[in-house]
Amino acid sequence: MKNSTWAIAIAVGIALCGYFVKNGMVKFAEKDRCVTVKGLSEREVLSNRVVWPMKIIVSGETLEPLYTEMQTKQNAVISYLKLNKIKDSEIMVSSPNIVDNWDYDYDECVKKNKSRYEIASDITVTTGNVALVMELLNKQLELRKKGVNISTEDYQVQYEYVDLSSLKPEMVEEATKNARQVAEKFAEDADCDLGSIMSATQGQFSVDEDYYKPQYKKIRVVTTISYYLK
């Protein structure tokens, strides 16, 4: 009788052990059932800062009249910019850079009838009024009519978007919703229910521009989210 009781107890213990092991394995398997999806959010926005560099170049045989000519042309450009609502704080004028071409190759300069001296100065406009600068870029002929030729050979207008932080919360939320929609469709096709988030990673924000429309920026963020499946 005593042996029989022990045998029954052992059998029950083995059965319970098997149940808990099986149950634990099922839970473990369920825990590892998940789907990883990506969510995307994109925006095309107009830049909110522009850097417009301009170069003024004058050349001649003696320096003193060139300084006067440079000052006159600088004043003409600055007056034109202010007249068109560019602020003083948005205009930066560099110190003139003087080049004596005879220091390099006198004979070659004579052959090409190249002036001895060249003075160059940069005027740079940095402003958040992008639309205004775009308008002025199309009206540079007005400066040429005043006898001021702006060189853009070594420069390019730079358009920037500098208020990314204001877009981040809304775009991350949109990317997260997009990821959930993808996960829900996957769960539906797999004939299961979508559970809670297991892990989530927010990708870096990228800012790209169209070569033909550099004033517009495409902002993009991708989130990677893993959901439990039930």
C-alpha positions as CSV (number, residue, x, y, z in Angstrom):
1,M,0.0,0.0,0.0
2,K,2.8,2.3,0.9
3,N,4.6,1.5,-2.3
4,S,1.4,2.1,-4.3
5,T,1.0,5.5,-2.7
6,W,4.6,6.4,-3.6
7,A,4.0,5.2,-7.2
8,I,0.9,7.3,-7.5
9,A,2.7,10.4,-6.1
10,I,5.6,10.0,-8.5
11,A,3.2,9.6,-11.5
12,V,1.3,12.7,-10.5
13,G,4.6,14.6,-10.1
14,I,5.8,13.5,-13.5
15,A,2.5,14.5,-15.1
16,L,2.6,17.9,-13.4
17,C,6.2,18.4,-14.4
18,G,5.3,17.6,-18.0
19,Y,2.4,20.0,-17.9
20,F,4.5,22.9,-16.6
21,V,7.3,22.2,-19.0
22,K,4.9,22.0,-21.9
23,N,3.1,25.2,-20.7
24,G,6.4,27.0,-20.2
25,M,7.5,26.0,-23.7
26,V,4.3,27.3,-25.2
27,K,4.6,30.6,-23.4
28,F,8.2,30.9,-24.5
29,A,7.2,30.2,-28.1
30,E,4.4,32.7,-27.9
31,K,6.8,35.2,-26.4
32,D,9.1,34.9,-29.4
33,R,6.3,35.2,-32.0
34,C,6.7,38.7,-33.3
35,V,6.8,40.8,-36.5
36,T,9.2,43.6,-37.3
37,V,8.0,46.3,-39.6
38,K,9.2,49.7,-40.8
39,G,7.1,52.9,-40.8
40,L,7.8,55.9,-43.1
41,S,7.1,59.6,-42.8
42,E,8.0,62.2,-45.5
43,R,7.6,65.9,-45.9
44,E,8.5,68.3,-48.7
45,V,9.1,71.8,-47.2
46,L,10.4,75.1,-48.4
47,S,13.8,76.0,-46.9
48,N,13.7,78.5,-44.1
49,R,17.2,79.9,-44.5
50,V,19.2,80.9,-47.6
51,V,22.8,81.9,-48.0
52,W,23.4,84.0,-51.1
53,P,27.1,84.7,-51.8
54,M,28.1,87.4,-54.3
55,K,31.5,88.4,-55.5
56,I,32.5,91.8,-56.9
57,I,35.7,92.0,-58.9
58,V,37.5,95.1,-60.2
59,S,40.7,95.2,-62.1
60,G,43.2,97.8,-63.3
61,E,46.7,99.1,-63.4
62,T,46.8,101.2,-60.2
63,L,45.4,100.4,-56.8
64,E,44.0,103.7,-55.6
65,P,41.2,104.1,-58.2
66,L,40.4,100.4,-57.8
67,Y,39.7,100.9,-54.1
68,T,37.3,103.7,-55.0
69,E,35.6,101.6,-57.7
70,M,35.2,98.7,-55.3
71,Q,33.7,100.9,-52.6
72,T,31.3,102.4,-55.1
73,K,30.1,98.9,-56.3
74,Q,29.8,97.6,-52.8
75,N,27.7,100.5,-51.8
76,A,25.5,100.0,-54.9
77,V,24.9,96.3,-54.0
78,I,24.2,97.1,-50.4
79,S,21.8,99.9,-51.3
80,Y,20.0,97.6,-53.7
81,L,19.6,94.9,-51.1
82,K,18.3,97.3,-48.4
83,L,15.9,98.8,-50.9
84,N,14.5,95.3,-51.4
85,K,14.0,94.8,-47.7
86,I,17.2,92.9,-46.9
87,K,18.2,93.9,-43.3
88,D,21.6,95.2,-42.3
89,S,22.0,92.2,-40.0
90,E,21.5,89.9,-42.9
91,I,24.4,91.4,-45.0
92,M,28.1,90.6,-44.5
93,V,30.9,92.2,-46.5
94,S,34.3,90.6,-46.6
95,S,37.6,92.5,-46.6
96,P,38.9,93.1,-50.2
97,N,41.4,90.5,-51.5
98,I,44.1,92.0,-53.7
99,V,46.0,90.0,-56.3
100,D,49.1,91.4,-58.2
101,N,49.1,89.3,-61.4
102,W,52.7,90.4,-62.1
103,D,53.8,88.4,-59.1
104,Y,52.9,85.3,-61.0
105,D,53.7,85.8,-64.7
106,Y,54.4,89.3,-66.0
107,D,55.1,88.1,-69.6
108,E,51.9,86.1,-69.8
109,C,49.8,89.0,-68.4
110,V,51.3,91.3,-71.0
111,K,50.5,88.9,-73.8
112,K,46.9,88.5,-72.7
113,N,46.6,92.3,-71.9
114,K,45.6,91.3,-68.4
115,S,45.3,94.0,-65.8
116,R,48.0,94.1,-63.2
117,Y,45.8,94.3,-60.1
118,E,42.5,92.5,-59.3
119,I,40.5,93.3,-56.1
120,A,37.7,90.9,-55.1
121,S,35.2,91.3,-52.3
122,D,32.4,89.0,-51.1
123,I,29.0,90.2,-50.1
124,T,26.9,87.5,-48.4
125,V,23.2,87.6,-47.6
126,T,22.0,85.2,-44.9
127,T,18.3,85.4,-44.3
128,G,15.2,83.4,-43.5
129,N,13.2,85.3,-46.2
130,V,13.8,82.6,-48.8
131,A,11.0,83.8,-51.1
132,L,12.5,87.3,-51.2
133,V,16.0,86.1,-52.2
134,M,14.5,83.9,-54.9
135,E,12.7,86.9,-56.3
136,L,15.9,89.0,-56.2
137,L,17.9,86.3,-57.9
138,N,15.6,86.7,-60.9
139,K,16.2,90.4,-60.9
140,Q,20.0,90.6,-60.9
141,L,19.8,92.4,-64.2
142,E,18.9,95.5,-62.3
143,L,22.3,95.5,-60.7
144,R,24.0,95.1,-64.0
145,K,22.1,98.1,-65.2
146,K,23.8,100.0,-62.3
147,G,27.2,98.9,-63.6
148,V,27.6,96.1,-61.0
149,N,28.4,92.6,-62.3
150,I,28.0,89.9,-59.7
151,S,30.3,86.9,-60.2
152,T,28.7,83.5,-59.1
153,E,31.3,81.3,-60.8
154,D,32.9,80.0,-57.6
155,Y,29.7,80.2,-55.5
156,Q,26.3,78.6,-55.2
157,V,23.2,79.7,-53.4
158,Q,22.7,77.4,-50.4
159,Y,19.2,76.6,-49.2
160,E,18.8,75.1,-45.7
161,Y,16.0,73.9,-43.5
162,V,16.9,74.7,-39.9
163,D,13.8,74.0,-37.9
164,L,13.8,70.2,-38.0
165,S,12.9,69.9,-34.3
166,S,9.4,71.4,-34.9
167,L,8.6,68.6,-37.4
168,K,10.1,65.7,-35.5
169,P,7.2,64.8,-33.0
170,E,4.5,64.8,-35.8
171,M,6.7,62.9,-38.2
172,V,7.7,60.2,-35.6
173,E,4.0,59.8,-34.7
174,E,3.1,59.4,-38.4
175,A,5.9,56.9,-39.0
176,T,4.8,54.9,-35.9
177,K,1.1,54.8,-37.1
178,N,2.3,53.7,-40.5
179,A,4.3,50.9,-39.0
180,R,1.3,49.7,-37.0
181,Q,-0.9,49.6,-40.1
182,V,1.7,47.4,-41.8
183,A,1.9,45.1,-38.8
184,E,-1.9,44.9,-38.5
185,K,-2.1,43.8,-42.1
186,F,0.5,41.2,-41.6
187,A,-1.3,39.9,-38.5
188,E,-4.5,39.7,-40.4
189,D,-2.9,37.8,-43.2
190,A,-1.3,35.5,-40.7
191,D,-4.6,34.9,-38.9
192,C,-3.4,36.2,-35.5
193,D,-3.8,39.2,-33.3
194,L,-1.3,42.0,-33.0
195,G,0.0,42.5,-29.5
196,S,2.0,45.2,-27.8
197,I,5.3,46.7,-28.9
198,M,8.3,44.6,-28.2
199,S,10.9,47.1,-29.3
200,A,11.1,50.3,-31.3
201,T,13.9,52.2,-33.0
202,Q,13.7,55.6,-34.5
203,G,16.0,56.1,-37.5
204,Q,17.9,59.3,-38.2
205,F,16.1,62.1,-40.0
206,S,17.5,62.7,-43.5
207,V,17.2,66.0,-45.4
208,D,17.6,65.8,-49.2
209,E,17.0,68.2,-52.0
210,D,16.0,68.1,-55.6
211,Y,18.8,69.2,-58.0
212,Y,16.3,71.2,-60.0
213,K,14.5,72.7,-57.0
214,P,17.2,73.1,-54.3
215,Q,14.9,75.5,-52.3
216,Y,12.7,72.6,-51.4
217,K,13.8,69.9,-49.0
218,K,12.5,66.4,-48.6
219,I,12.6,65.3,-45.0
220,R,12.4,61.6,-44.2
221,V,12.4,59.4,-41.2
222,V,11.9,55.6,-40.8
223,T,11.0,53.9,-37.6
224,T,11.6,50.1,-37.0
225,I,9.1,48.5,-34.6
226,S,8.7,44.9,-33.4
227,Y,5.2,43.8,-32.3
228,Y,4.2,40.7,-30.4
229,L,1.8,38.4,-32.2
230,K,-0.9,36.6,-30.3
